[in-house]
Amino acid sequence: MAVYAATKDAVRTVHEGLRGESTDGVVRTTAISPGYIRTDLADSMADPNIREQTQKNMDAVGIPAAAVARAVAFAIEQPSDVEIGEINVRPTVQA
């Protein structure tokens, strides 16, 4: 999890750098931070117990990828003078 957390932080840092450098209005930046999204992640897990538990949690808590797509579309559809800096997309039951 440490590497995962570090890469998320790196992406946020790069995003903030791009935002700060893109002050001419040509490039807009939006960081999309998805929470527990239903994906095929469990299929990649070798341990059957972990795979089963992950899939069970995903089925119970995960939201569809379409929820993230709607958030991306929202950011893109804004007028050219509006920048949505960050969007967090999470299931309402995720802690």
N, C-alpha and C positions, 0 to 999 in steps of 0.2 A: 504493500500500500504506500510505502514511502516514495517509491519511484512514481507511482500514479499521482500522488499529491504534488510532487515536485514538478511534473510535467504540466499539471493544471496551472500551477503558479507561474511557470514559464510562459504559458500561452497568455495568461492575464497580463504579464509584464510586457510581452511583445505587443499585445493589443493596445495597451496604454501608450506605448512608444509610438505606434502607428497613428493613434488618435492625436497625440500631441504634435506630430509632424505633418498631419494632413489638415492644416488650417485654411487651405485655399477653397474649401467647399467641393472639391472634385471627388475626393475619396471619403466615404463615410464608413465608420467602423462600428460593429455591434458584436459584443461578446455574448454568445448563447451558451448558457450553462444548464444542461439537462440533468434532471435528477434520475430517478429510477424509471427507465424507459424499457418497454418490452422489446427485446432483441433476441438474437440467436446466441447470445453469450454462453448460455449453459451448454450448448452443443460442443463448445471447445474445451470443456472441462473433462479431464481424464478420470478423476475420481467419481464413481457413480453416485456416492452419497452426497458429495458436494454439488454435483450436477443436478441431482433430484431436488435438493434443498433450494438451490438457486432458482431452478425453474418454478418451484412452488411459490417462492417469494415473488418472483417476477409476475406470475399469474395473479397473485393476490394483490400486489401493490402497484406494479408497473402500469404506466400509461402508454397508449399507442404512440408510435413514432410520428403519426400525423399531428399530434399536439405540438411537437417541436417544429414541424413543417409550418403550422399555422403561425407560430411565433416568428419564424424567419420571414414568412410572407408579410406579416405585420410590419416588421422593421424595414423591409424593402419597399413597401408601398407608401411609406411616408414621403411627403414632399421633399424636394431637394434641399430645402433649408432646415430640415429637421434630421437630427441624428439620435437614434436610440442607442445609448451607450452600452447597456447590459440588460439581458433578459434571463431570468431564472425560470425554468420550466420544471415543475416538480409535481408529483402526485400530492393531493391534499392530505393524504394519510402518511406521507413520509416525514420522519422526524428531522 
